């Protein structure tokens, strides 16, 4: 269980509320999810070997997020994104999985990746 002191990052979760245009093109518009704006999260980057694709180091970084459960967290899906508010600016992350590890709805764990295209 994560404690409030270990939650050193602030994040906002967003959902795509875009539309499909006349020609079938998709217009993305990310809107904040109510109840999940500027919430504290515990962010742990993946350690170990760097990932290599086509002989080059990948720019994408996988991280593990822990956040306290609430009704808004239970409604998250992998189609949503997480934006971590850093000193250098906002960094969007794609959500790959959402888990309730102890099945007691205290904390949720997410696997996220930054440096990837969100569209």
C-alpha positions as CSV (number, residue, x, y, z in Angstrom):
1,X,0.0,0.0,0.0
2,X,1.4,3.4,-1.0
3,X,1.6,6.1,1.6
4,X,1.0,9.7,0.9
5,X,4.7,10.5,1.5
6,X,5.8,8.1,-1.3
7,X,3.5,9.8,-3.8
8,X,6.0,12.3,-5.0
9,X,4.6,13.2,-8.5
10,X,1.4,15.0,-9.5
11,X,-0.6,13.8,-12.4
12,X,-3.8,14.5,-14.3
13,X,-5.8,11.9,-16.2
14,X,-7.4,12.7,-19.5
15,X,-10.0,11.1,-21.8
16,X,-10.3,11.5,-25.6
17,X,-13.5,13.4,-26.3
18,X,-12.7,14.0,-29.9
19,X,-14.9,13.4,-32.9
20,X,-14.8,11.6,-36.3
21,X,-14.7,14.1,-39.2
22,X,-16.7,13.8,-42.4
23,X,-14.0,12.0,-44.3
24,X,-13.4,9.5,-41.5
25,X,-10.5,11.3,-39.9
26,X,-10.3,11.3,-36.2
27,X,-9.9,14.6,-34.3
28,X,-8.4,14.1,-30.8
29,X,-9.4,16.3,-27.9
30,X,-8.1,15.3,-24.5
31,X,-10.3,16.5,-21.5
32,X,-9.5,16.2,-17.8
33,X,-11.4,13.4,-16.0
34,X,-13.3,14.8,-13.1
35,X,-11.8,13.7,-9.8
36,X,-8.5,12.9,-11.3
37,X,-7.0,16.4,-11.8
38,X,-3.6,17.0,-10.1
39,X,-3.7,13.9,-8.0
40,X,-0.6,12.5,-6.1
41,X,0.9,9.4,-7.7
42,X,3.9,7.2,-6.9
43,X,6.1,6.9,-10.1
44,X,8.7,4.1,-10.4
45,X,10.5,4.0,-13.8
46,X,11.4,0.6,-15.1
47,X,15.0,-0.5,-14.2
48,X,17.3,-2.8,-16.1
49,X,18.4,-3.0,-19.6
50,X,17.4,-0.3,-22.1
51,X,15.0,-1.4,-24.8
52,X,16.4,-1.7,-28.3
53,X,14.4,-1.6,-31.5
54,X,16.0,-1.9,-35.0
55,X,19.4,-1.6,-33.5
56,X,18.7,1.8,-31.8
57,X,17.8,2.7,-28.2
58,X,14.1,3.4,-27.8
59,X,13.1,6.8,-26.5
60,X,10.0,5.4,-24.8
61,X,10.3,4.7,-21.0
62,X,8.0,2.3,-19.1
63,X,6.9,3.3,-15.6
64,X,4.8,1.8,-12.8
65,X,2.3,4.1,-11.1
66,X,0.5,3.6,-7.8
67,X,-2.4,5.8,-6.9
68,X,-5.1,5.6,-4.2
69,X,-8.4,4.2,-5.2
70,X,-11.6,6.3,-5.7
71,X,-14.6,6.2,-7.9
72,X,-12.9,8.1,-10.7
73,X,-9.9,5.7,-10.7
74,X,-12.2,2.7,-11.0
75,X,-13.5,4.2,-14.3
76,X,-10.1,4.5,-15.9
77,X,-9.4,2.5,-19.1
78,X,-6.3,2.0,-21.2
79,X,-7.8,4.4,-23.8
80,X,-7.2,7.2,-21.3
81,X,-3.8,9.0,-20.8
82,X,-1.9,10.3,-17.8
83,X,-0.1,13.6,-17.8
84,X,2.7,13.9,-15.2
85,X,3.3,17.5,-14.2
86,X,7.1,17.9,-14.1
87,X,9.2,21.0,-13.5
88,X,10.2,21.1,-17.2
89,X,6.6,20.8,-18.4
90,X,3.8,18.3,-18.7
91,X,4.7,14.8,-19.9
92,X,1.9,12.6,-21.4
93,X,2.0,8.9,-20.8
94,X,0.0,6.1,-22.5
95,X,-1.7,3.7,-20.1
96,X,-1.2,0.0,-20.9
97,X,-2.7,-1.8,-17.9
98,X,-4.7,-1.0,-14.7
99,X,-4.7,-3.4,-11.8
100,X,-6.2,-3.7,-8.4
101,X,-3.4,-5.9,-6.9
102,X,-4.8,-6.8,-3.5
103,X,-8.5,-6.8,-4.7
104,X,-9.4,-4.5,-1.7
105,X,-9.7,-1.3,-3.7
106,X,-7.1,0.6,-1.7
107,X,-4.5,1.2,-4.3
108,X,-4.5,0.8,-8.1
109,X,-1.3,0.1,-10.1
110,X,-0.8,1.2,-13.7
111,X,1.8,0.4,-16.3
112,X,2.4,3.5,-18.4
113,X,4.8,4.6,-21.1
114,X,6.1,8.0,-22.0
115,X,7.7,9.0,-25.3
116,X,5.0,7.3,-27.4
117,X,2.5,8.8,-29.9
118,X,-0.9,9.1,-28.3
119,X,-2.9,9.3,-31.5
